[in-house]
Amino acid sequence: MPEPDCPHCGTPVPANSRFCPECGRSLETGLFDQPFLARPGWTLWPPDVVVVIAVLVAVGGLILMIGGAWAWGLVALLAAVVLVLARTHLGTRTAVHALADVRARAAATREAMAARSREQVDVFRARRELAELHAERTRLFRDLGYAVYHEDETGTKTAREEIATVEARIGDREAEIEALRKEAVDRVERAQGPVRPTEPMDASGASARVPEPWPPPDEGDLPGPPAPAPGEPTPGPEEPAPPMQQQEHGKKGAAES
């Protein structure tokens, strides 16, 4: 029994083969070279959420129309039709992927809210301590003025040392507030990074390629005409000189004149 040929490349294949060993295409369906996925049809159970919502909206529209609210009833029926059409034109994105996206966005939102709440609590605490330090510095300035007015050297020295300590603590609290804000921003960006939509890169800002100069500046001038080989006869006085030599003689004559 002769072996059949592949309808695509003509290679002989075994009788019970489903794919061609040469080109790899299917031998059962010659109309389609690439496999395709059929769109999922309607199912009775479990019911589709969009279909249930469309049915409820349609029932509500009918009730409104029976009750006399024709305008709102027509709007509800149009909304139900739009929902049904949207259901029929759904893409390959499944409910599992959509649920995963919703969970990821919910987790990112929860993490961002937690980071902002923690930032507000910590910043409020640091600001309260900062306000207390400002009040303490004001009191120390008052004590320093009192000691200077009464010419109390010991009290003046003590007040100045305490003021320097309080000012250092104020600087530490201000730096702590900035660090808390920066940490909160970093946490929010890390949480929203996986669910943030990507932005396409603009290739128009790419730098153009600059052509290199010829000859390169470090290689000097272009080489002159090639010298004749040892076995090649040199041109006589009556024979015309090569074009390069004619140009060189013309340049030399113009320079001498």
ABEGO torsion letter per residue (X at the ends): XBBBBBAAAGBBBBAABABBAAAGBBAABAABABBBBBBBBBBAOBBBAAAAAAAAAAAAAAAAAAAGBAAAAAAAAAAAAAAAAAAAABBABBAAAAAAAAAAAAAAAAAAAAAAAAAAAAAAAAAAAAAAAAAAAAAAAAAAAAAAAAGBAAAAAAAAAAAAAAAAAAAAAAAAAAAAAAAAAAAAAAAAAAABBBBBBBAAABBBBBBBBOBBAAAEBBBBBBBBBAABBBBBAABBBBAAAAAAAAAAAAAAX
